[in-house]
C-alpha cells in the first residue's frame, strides 16, 4: 500500500513539474531598451549624417579620448570601449572625421583651421541586481522505506548600466556648453530549475534540469554608445537629431534654439531650409532658396493637412518645426 502511495505521489510530482515533457524548463526573457526606445541605431547614425548634409554640410571633427569603465564592477564590464565609440562615429559617414587621439594629429587639423572636439565619457554606473525576485516549491513524502520529493525554483534579477558623454573644444580648452548625454539601460537575467527524486528500499532515482538567460552586456553597451553619439552630434550642432531615432523624444532645448535661429534667417535661408525638409519628405521641389508659387503651394498644402490656422503658405518657424515633426514620424515608420 505504501509503495502504491509513493508511486502515485511521485507520478503527481513528475506531472506537476514537467508536464510530461522534458524536465529542462524553458524561459522567455523580458527584453528592455534604452530610454529613447530606439531599435536600429546603426540606421540612426547614417541618418544623422544625412541630417548634417541637409543642414549645412559642415563636417564635424572629433577625436575620442580613452573611454573606460569608471565603476567598481571590474571584471563584469569591459574596461575600455573607445573602439566602440570610434566605430560608431565612423558609421555616420564622411560628414564626421574621426581623428586619432594623438597630439600630432589633433594639432594638424587645428592648424588647418578645423574646430576639433574631444569625446569625453565613461561607463559611469553599474548597479547589479537592483531588483531580485524568486519563487519555488518543494514537496516531500516519507513512508517507511519509501520516500520521494520534488521541487522547482525560479529567479529573476535586473541590473542597470549608464554611460555619460560630453564634448571638449580643443581650441578653447573647455567643455561645450549644453552638450551632455546620459543614457541607461536595464540588463535582465533569469534562471529556473526543476528536480524530482524518490527512493525505495535504499534504491533511488532522481532527475533535475536548469536553464538561465542573461542579456549580453557588450551588445547593450554598443546600443548605448550608438544612441549617445547621435545625441552628442545633434546637441553640438543644434540639429533635430531625434528625427533620426525610432520613437526619438523631442529635445525642447534644441527646438527652442532652432526656432530662434530660424526667425533670424533671411527669407531665402528660411525657404531653403523648408525646401530641404520637403524634399526629404518625398516632395518634388527645387531646393534653390527661391520662394515661388511651387514652394508656397507645397507649404499651403502641408498647412491644410495639419489643419493649421495659418494657410498663407509663408515659410514660418511654425511650418519648419511642424515639418521636422513630420520628418521624424516618417523616418520612424
N, C-alpha and C positions, 0 to 999 in steps of 0.2 A: 504493500500500500504506500509506504513511504517513498519507494522508488518511483511509483507511478506519479505521486505528487511532485517529486523532484523533476521528473521528466516533463510533466505538464508545465511546471514553473519555468524551467529552462526554455521550453518552446515559446512561452509567453514573452520572456525577456528577449529572446532572439528575434521574435517577430516585432516587438516594440522598437528595438534598437536598430534593426537592419531593414525592416520592411521586406523581408525575404529577398533582399538584394545584397550586393557585396557590402562588407562592413565598412569599407573606406568611405567616409561621408563626402558629400560634395558641398562646395561653398560658392555663394555668389558674393563677391567682394564689392562693397559700395565704392563707387568712384567719385572723386571730387575734382574741382577745377579751381583755378585762381579766382580772385575777387572779380576780375574783369570777365570771367566766364568765356574766355576765348578757347577755340578748339584747333585752329590752324594758324599758329604764329609764324610759321615759315611764309605763308601767304601774306601775313600782315607785314612782315619785313620787306617783302617785294613791293607791297602796296605803298609803304612809306617812301620807298624810292621813287615810285610813280608820283607821289604827292609832292616830293621835293621838285621834281621836274615840272610839274604843273604850276607850282607857285612861282619859283624864280630860277630854278636850275642851278642855284649856287651849291657847290659841293661842300660837304661837311668833313672837316679834317679832325680825326680822332686818333688818340693813342691810348692804349689800355695798360694801366699800371697793374702789378700783380693783384689779382682778386682772390682773396684767401678766406678760409674758414676761421672766423674770429670767435666762434663759440667754444664751449668746453667739451663739445662732443667729438673729440679727436678719435679717429678710427671709425666713426659711424657715418661721417660725411667726407666728401673729397676735400683734400687740403688746399687745392688750387683749382680755380675754374676759369682762369684767364683765357685759356684756349677756347672755351665755350663762348665767352664774350666776344672774342675776336672773330670766331667763325660766324656768329650771329650777325655781327656788323657787316661782314663780307657778303652775307646773303642779300643785303639790301641792294647791292649793285654798284655801278660806277659813280653814283651820286655821293657815296661815302668812301673816303680814303682812309684806310687803316694804316697808321704809321707805326713802325716798330718802336717799342719803348726803349729808345736809345737816345742819349743826348745829341749825338751827331745827326741822327735822322730828324729829330724834332727841330733842331737848330736850322737845318737846311730848309725845311718848309717855312719856318718863321722868317728867315732871310729872304724868301721869295714873296713875302707879304701875305701868307696864308694864316688865318687865325686857327690855332691848334688848341684843342681841348683834351684834357686828360680824363678818362673814365675812371672814377674813384668809387670803390664799392667793396662789399664783403658779404659773406653769409653771416648775418648778424644775430640770428636767433634760431635755436632749435630746442623745442620743448617736447621731450619724449614722453609718450604715454600720458598725455594730459587728460585723457578720458579712457577708462578701462571698464568693461562690463563683462560679466561671466555668469554662466548658469550651468547647472548639471544635476544629475540624479544618480543615486546608487541604490540598487535593490539586492537583497540577500535573503537566503533561506537555508536554514541549517536543520537537518533531521537525521540525527544519529550519524551513520557512516556516510550519509549523502548530504551534500551541500552545493549551493550554486549562488552566483552573484553576477551582476552586470551593472553597467552604468554608462553615462556619457558626460562630456564636459565641452562647452563652447566658450570661447573667449574672443573679445574684440577690443582693439586698442586704437587710439588716434593720437598721432604726433603732429607737430606743425613746424614748418621751416619758413624763414623770412630772409629775403635779400634786399639790401639797400644800395642805391646808387646816386651819385652826384657827378657834376662836371666841374673841372677847374680850368680856368682860362690861363694858358701858359704865359701869355704876354703880361697879363695883369697880376699874375700870381695870386689869384683869389678865386673862390668858388662862384659859379654862375648863379646869380640870384634867381630864385623861382624854379630851378631845376632840382627836384628832389623826388625820387621814386622809391617806393617801398611796397613790395608785393609778397604775399604769404600764400601758402598752400598747405592743405592737410594731407597727411600720409596715413592711409588706413591699413590696418593689419588684422587678420582674423585667423583663428585656429579652431579645430574641432577634433574630438577623439571619441571613439566608441570601444567598449570592451565587454566581453561576456566569458564566463568560465564556470565550470562545475566539476565536481569530483564524486566518485562513488567507490567506497571501499579503498580509499587511498589512491585511486587512479583518476587523474584529472585531465580536463581538456579546456582550452581557452583560445579565444581569438580576439584580436584588437586591431584597430586601424586609426590613423590620424592624418590630418592634412592641414596645411597652413598656406596662407597667401599674404603677400605684402607688396604694396606699390613700390616701384623702383625709385629710389632716391635720386639717382643721376638723371633719369628722364624728367622727374619733377623739377629739378634744378634747371635743366635746359629750357623747359617751358617758362619758368620764371625769368630766366635770362633773356629769352627772346621777347617776351612781353615788355620787360623793363627797357630794352634797347629801343623799342618803338616809342615808348613814352619819353625816354630821355631826349631823343632827337626831336620829337614833337614839341616838347616843352622848351627846348633850346631855341627853336625857330618859330615858336607860336603857330605851329601847324595844327589843324584839326585832326590829330593823329587817331582819334577814336573811330573815325570812319574806316580805318584800315583793319579794325579789330572786330571779330564776331561778337555782337552784343556789347560793343565798347561803350563805356559810360562817358557822357559829356564832361569835358573839363571846363567848368564855368569860368575859371581864370583865363584860359586861353580864348574862350568865346568872347569875353569882355575885351581882351586885347585885340582880337580880330575885328570886332565891331568898331572900336575906337580907331584902329588903323585904317579900316575901310572908309570911314567917314572923312578921313584926311586925304584920301586918294583924289586924284583928278578924275574927271568923268571918263576919260579914256582908260585909265587904270582900273576903275570900277567895272567898266564894260568888259575889259579884257579878263578880269578875274571871273566874272559871271559867265562869260563865253566859255572859258576853260572848264568850268564845272558842268555847264550844259553839255559840252562835248563829251565829258567823262560819263555823263548820264545817258549817252547814246543819241543825242540830238544832232541832226545835220546842221551845222552852223559854222560860219567862218570865224576863226579866232584871230581877229585883227585889231581889236580895240575900237572899231568904228561902231557907233550907236546908230544903226539904221533901222529900217522897217522890219527886217528879219529878226534882229535881236529883240526889238520891242514886242513883236508878236510872240516870240518864244517866252519872254518874261511874263507877258499878259496871260498866256495860256497856262503857265505854271501857277500864277496867282489865282486864276479861276479854279484850277484843280485843287488848290489848297483852301479854297473858299475865303480868300483874303478880302479885307475891306478895300484895300488899295488895289485897283485894277488898272493903274496908269501905265504899267509896263516899264517904269523907270528902274534903273539899276541901284536900288537902295540896299542898305545894310540888312534890312529885314528879309529881303529877297535872297541876299547872299547867304545868310545864316540858314534860312529855310532850305535852300539848295544843298547846303552842306549836310543837313539832316537827311534829305532825300538820298544823297550820295551814300551816306552811312547805311541807310536801310537797304539800298540796292547792293552794296558790297557785302552785306551780311546775309543776303538771301541766295 
